[in-house]
Amino acid sequence: MGRDWIITKRHLGIVLFLTGAVGFGGVLLLDLLRGGAGDFGPTQRLALVGCVGLALLGLSLIPYGNRPA
């Protein structure tokens, strides 16, 4: 019938980038809502670094285009 749908490296990269960006924004928003004075604890810093790493990993996959993941 139709062509089988395949997850490509571009799709995976976009999903990882968006997940990291939303997570980063979520950590910042949570700190803002809880009345944080801008000082992040070690767990928040680790979460922010993890989100940035995830977003960078996603960005690195996008140029590979339509290759299967």
Secondary structure, DSSP 8 states (H G I E B T S, - for coil): -------BHHHHHHHHHHHHHHHHHHHHHHHHHTT--S---HHHHHHHHHHHHHHHHHHHHGGGTTSB-
